[in-house]
Amino acid sequence: MLFVAVSAALVAAAIALRHPAESSRPSGVVRAPQLDRGAAVPARDVVLRLNRRHAEVRAAARRFLTAFLRYEVGDVSAQVRRTIRGAATQPFARRLLRRPPRRPATGSFPPRATLRSVYISFVSPRATRAVASGSALRGGLSEEFSFVLARHGGKWLASGPGE
């Protein structure tokens, strides 16, 4: 988790150093990476915010993934639909729920997978977009997944599949 926070801070610092307007500062003056506001913040505050964001996005990802793993094997109960609508952006939730998975032509749905691991990687300098990737266990076999989550109105929502 600390690695993710430090990596995000370094990426943000590298982006800030690439802008020509930043080069007019006197030598020795370095502005800390920013998360949401325009003012610079001390590095320890950046790490604390990134750790908090990491915990927030991890909890949101687990909420979405728990419902998604039920959904993908044909569970479109009211509870699953409600959770997906609350844990995903409107366009992504609509896309999922408009065309739920169909029962395979030969037999039934496979058993539901259980969430095994979730890893979070921030993909924006301000830590407002992240990829949740990991694995789930189904029938003794591991399956990988990846979803993009974005921060909307202070809430983390799944916005689409990752790569």
C-alpha positions as CSV (number, residue, x, y, z in Angstrom):
1,M,0.0,0.0,0.0
2,L,2.9,2.3,0.8
3,F,4.4,1.5,-2.5
4,V,1.2,2.6,-4.3
5,A,1.2,5.9,-2.4
6,V,4.8,6.7,-3.0
7,S,4.5,5.7,-6.7
8,A,1.5,8.0,-7.2
9,A,3.4,10.8,-5.5
10,L,6.4,10.3,-7.7
11,V,4.2,10.2,-10.9
12,A,2.5,13.4,-9.8
13,A,5.8,15.1,-9.1
14,A,7.2,14.0,-12.5
15,I,4.1,15.4,-14.3
16,A,4.5,18.7,-12.4
17,L,8.1,19.0,-13.3
18,R,7.4,18.6,-17.0
19,H,5.3,21.7,-17.3
20,P,7.3,24.8,-18.5
21,A,5.5,27.2,-16.0
22,E,6.9,25.1,-13.2
23,S,10.5,25.6,-14.3
24,S,10.4,29.4,-13.5
25,R,10.4,28.6,-9.7
26,P,13.7,29.3,-7.9
27,S,15.9,26.2,-7.5
28,G,15.2,24.2,-4.4
29,V,11.5,25.0,-4.3
30,V,9.4,21.9,-5.0
31,R,5.7,21.8,-5.0
32,A,4.1,18.7,-3.5
33,P,1.8,16.6,-5.7
34,Q,-1.9,17.5,-5.4
35,L,-5.0,15.4,-5.0
36,D,-8.1,17.6,-5.4
37,R,-7.3,21.1,-4.5
38,G,-5.1,23.7,-6.2
39,A,-2.9,24.3,-3.1
40,A,0.3,22.5,-2.4
41,V,0.3,20.1,0.5
42,P,3.1,18.6,2.6
43,A,4.3,15.1,1.4
44,R,3.1,13.4,4.6
45,D,-0.4,14.7,3.9
46,V,-0.2,13.4,0.4
47,V,0.7,9.9,1.7
48,L,-2.1,10.0,4.3
49,R,-4.6,11.1,1.6
50,L,-3.4,8.4,-0.8
51,N,-3.7,5.8,2.0
52,R,-7.2,7.0,2.7
53,R,-8.1,6.9,-1.0
54,H,-6.6,3.5,-1.3
55,A,-8.9,2.2,1.5
56,E,-11.9,3.9,0.0
57,V,-11.4,2.5,-3.5
58,R,-10.6,-0.9,-2.1
59,A,-13.9,-1.0,-0.2
60,A,-15.9,0.3,-3.2
61,A,-14.2,-2.3,-5.5
62,R,-15.0,-5.2,-3.1
63,R,-18.6,-4.0,-2.9
64,F,-19.0,-3.9,-6.7
65,L,-17.1,-7.2,-7.2
66,T,-19.1,-9.1,-4.7
67,A,-22.3,-8.2,-6.6
68,F,-20.7,-8.7,-10.0
69,L,-19.5,-12.2,-9.2
70,R,-23.2,-13.1,-8.4
71,Y,-24.4,-11.2,-11.5
72,E,-22.1,-12.9,-14.0
73,V,-23.6,-16.3,-13.1
74,G,-27.2,-15.3,-13.6
75,D,-28.2,-13.8,-10.3
76,V,-30.1,-10.7,-11.2
77,S,-32.1,-10.4,-8.0
78,A,-33.2,-7.0,-6.8
79,Q,-30.4,-6.9,-4.3
80,V,-27.7,-7.6,-6.9
81,R,-29.2,-5.0,-9.3
82,R,-29.5,-2.4,-6.5
83,T,-25.9,-3.0,-5.5
84,I,-24.6,-2.7,-9.1
85,R,-26.6,0.5,-9.6
86,G,-25.1,1.9,-6.3
87,A,-21.5,0.7,-7.0
88,A,-21.1,1.6,-10.7
89,T,-21.5,4.7,-12.8
90,Q,-24.9,5.0,-14.4
91,P,-23.7,4.2,-17.9
92,F,-21.8,1.1,-16.8
93,A,-24.7,-0.1,-14.6
94,R,-27.2,0.4,-17.4
95,R,-24.9,-1.5,-19.8
96,L,-24.6,-4.4,-17.4
97,L,-28.2,-4.6,-16.4
98,R,-29.6,-4.1,-19.9
99,R,-28.1,-7.3,-21.1
100,P,-27.6,-9.7,-18.2
101,P,-25.6,-12.9,-18.8
102,R,-27.6,-15.7,-20.5
103,R,-27.7,-19.2,-19.4
104,P,-25.3,-21.3,-21.5
105,A,-27.0,-23.3,-24.3
106,T,-25.5,-26.6,-22.9
107,G,-26.3,-26.8,-19.2
108,S,-26.4,-24.2,-16.4
109,F,-24.3,-21.3,-15.2
110,P,-21.0,-22.2,-13.6
111,P,-20.7,-21.9,-9.9
112,R,-20.3,-18.5,-8.4
113,A,-16.6,-17.4,-7.9
114,T,-15.4,-16.2,-4.6
115,L,-13.2,-13.1,-4.3
116,R,-9.6,-14.0,-3.6
117,S,-7.5,-10.9,-4.0
118,V,-7.9,-7.3,-4.9
119,Y,-5.1,-4.9,-5.9
120,I,-5.5,-1.2,-6.4
121,S,-3.4,1.0,-8.7
122,F,-4.1,4.7,-9.1
123,V,-4.0,5.8,-12.8
124,S,-4.4,9.5,-12.5
125,P,-2.1,12.1,-10.9
126,R,-4.8,13.4,-8.5
127,A,-5.8,9.8,-7.5
128,T,-9.3,10.1,-8.9
129,R,-9.1,7.0,-11.1
130,A,-7.9,3.6,-10.2
131,V,-7.8,0.0,-11.5
132,A,-8.9,-2.8,-9.3
133,S,-7.5,-6.0,-10.4
134,G,-7.1,-9.4,-8.8
135,S,-8.4,-12.9,-8.8
136,A,-11.4,-14.9,-7.9
137,L,-11.6,-18.7,-7.3
138,R,-14.2,-20.7,-9.2
139,G,-14.3,-24.5,-9.0
140,G,-10.7,-24.7,-7.8
141,L,-9.4,-22.5,-10.7
142,S,-8.2,-18.9,-10.4
143,E,-9.8,-16.3,-12.7
144,E,-8.3,-12.8,-13.1
145,F,-10.4,-9.6,-13.3
146,S,-9.8,-5.9,-13.8
147,F,-12.1,-3.0,-13.5
148,V,-11.7,0.8,-13.6
149,L,-13.1,2.8,-10.8
150,A,-13.5,6.6,-10.8
151,R,-14.3,9.1,-8.1
152,H,-17.6,10.8,-8.7
153,G,-19.0,13.3,-6.1
154,G,-16.7,11.9,-3.4
155,K,-17.8,8.3,-4.1
156,W,-15.8,5.6,-5.9
157,L,-17.8,3.8,-8.7
158,A,-16.9,1.1,-11.1
159,S,-16.9,2.7,-14.6
160,G,-15.9,-0.2,-16.9
161,P,-13.8,-3.2,-17.4
162,G,-10.0,-2.8,-17.2
163,E,-7.4,-4.4,-19.4
